[in-house]
Amino acid sequence: MEINKNILIGFVGGDPTIINFDDGNKKATFSLGVKPPYKSDEPLWYEIQLWREAATTAEMLVKKGKLVQVSGRLFMNMWQDKETGAARSKPVINGESFIVLDKPVG
């Protein structure tokens, strides 16, 4: 059995980018900065992708600077840099659900 379930809480780095597809589907994408579990000034950044109804809700509620909890599946988006040819990657969460939090957690 495989389990790929991630729950992240962090601050939204920018307003979501919304894509409306011809078939009626919708995708919302935004960055989420998560404080690492060790002492550091630098957050860990994830790309969050939400689809369909979650994307519609995110379009209305998710804004730069909001504290958000996202639950979803982690995958690595991998590509080759067109200019340098170097292998590149970034962590992406395919979100299943999210909550906009009113105040900091913990």
JOFEN-V463150 format. One record per residue. SS is DSSP state (a for helix, b for strand, c for the rest). PSI is psi as a letter, one per 30 degrees, with the letter a starting at -180 (none if undefined). NEAR is the number of other ideal C-beta (glycine too) atoms within 10 Angstrom. Layout:
ss=SS psi=PSI near=NEAR
ss=SS psi=PSI near=NEAR
This chain:
ss=c psi=k near=2
ss=c psi=k near=3
ss=c psi=k near=5
ss=c psi=i near=9
ss=c psi=k near=9
ss=b psi=k near=15
ss=b psi=k near=10
ss=b psi=k near=20
ss=b psi=k near=16
ss=b psi=a near=20
ss=b psi=k near=17
ss=b psi=k near=21
ss=c psi=f near=16
ss=c psi=l near=12
ss=c psi=k near=15
ss=c psi=k near=22
ss=b psi=k near=12
ss=b psi=k near=15
ss=b psi=k near=13
ss=b psi=k near=12
ss=c psi=l near=9
ss=c psi=e near=5
ss=c psi=g near=5
ss=c psi=f near=7
ss=c psi=l near=11
ss=b psi=k near=17
ss=b psi=k near=17
ss=b psi=k near=24
ss=b psi=k near=17
ss=b psi=l near=25
ss=b psi=k near=18
ss=b psi=k near=25
ss=b psi=k near=14
ss=b psi=k near=14
ss=c psi=k near=14
ss=c psi=l near=10
ss=c psi=f near=7
ss=c psi=l near=5
ss=c psi=j near=5
ss=c psi=k near=9
ss=c psi=f near=6
ss=c psi=k near=8
ss=c psi=l near=15
ss=b psi=k near=14
ss=b psi=k near=13
ss=b psi=k near=23
ss=b psi=k near=15
ss=b psi=k near=24
ss=b psi=k near=24
ss=b psi=k near=27
ss=b psi=l near=17
ss=a psi=b near=12
ss=a psi=e near=9
ss=a psi=e near=20
ss=a psi=e near=21
ss=a psi=e near=15
ss=a psi=e near=15
ss=a psi=e near=28
ss=a psi=e near=16
ss=a psi=e near=10
ss=a psi=e near=13
ss=c psi=k near=23
ss=c psi=l near=14
ss=c psi=k near=12
ss=c psi=f near=9
ss=c psi=k near=16
ss=b psi=k near=16
ss=b psi=k near=21
ss=b psi=k near=15
ss=b psi=k near=27
ss=b psi=k near=14
ss=b psi=a near=22
ss=b psi=k near=14
ss=b psi=k near=13
ss=b psi=l near=12
ss=b psi=k near=8
ss=b psi=j near=11
ss=b psi=k near=9
ss=b psi=l near=10
ss=b psi=k near=9
ss=c psi=k near=9
ss=c psi=e near=7
ss=c psi=e near=5
ss=c psi=f near=8
ss=c psi=g near=7
ss=c psi=k near=8
ss=b psi=k near=9
ss=b psi=l near=11
ss=b psi=l near=9
ss=b psi=k near=12
ss=b psi=k near=14
ss=b psi=k near=17
ss=b psi=j near=21
ss=b psi=j near=16
ss=b psi=k near=25
ss=b psi=e near=14
ss=b psi=l near=12
ss=b psi=l near=23
ss=b psi=k near=12
ss=b psi=k near=15
ss=b psi=k near=13
ss=c psi=e near=7
ss=c psi=l near=5
ss=c psi=k near=8
ss=c psi=k near=7
ss=c psi=none near=4
